Amino acid sequence: MLKQFGWLYTILPSIKLELQSLLNNNDRRMPMKKLKNEKELIKKAIAEGVKYGESRGVVEFEATDSANEKIEYIYRLLVHDKVIQPIPEATISQQTMRHKLAIWASKIK
């Protein structure tokens, strides 16, 4: 039986190396799917996230808080509460958090 699949054992190491290089190389990441109205969804996500955080009593946002600070706090709060699935720490950025919150806002009624 092993002789029938001998060719498989010769290519497995090269497949493993290719997969590792794909996973480790951030330049080859799959691009995020563009949302048509992402800007509006971000505004909605911030508004809903502020309501969510303040209704839980865990945060009180101020007018001087920047949008980037709000986005990061809302993202981390939603991940902590297991409302959304976290992004791997290696690929997390302001852009990916915005995109994730926009997707979350598109699912809110």
Buried (B, 14 or more C-beta within 10 A) or exposed (E): EEEEEEEEEEEEEEEEEEEEEEEEEEEEEEEBEEBEEBEEBBBBBBEBBBEBBEEEEEBEBEEEEEEEEBBBBBBEBBBEEEEBEEBEEEEBEEEBBBBBBBBBBBEEE
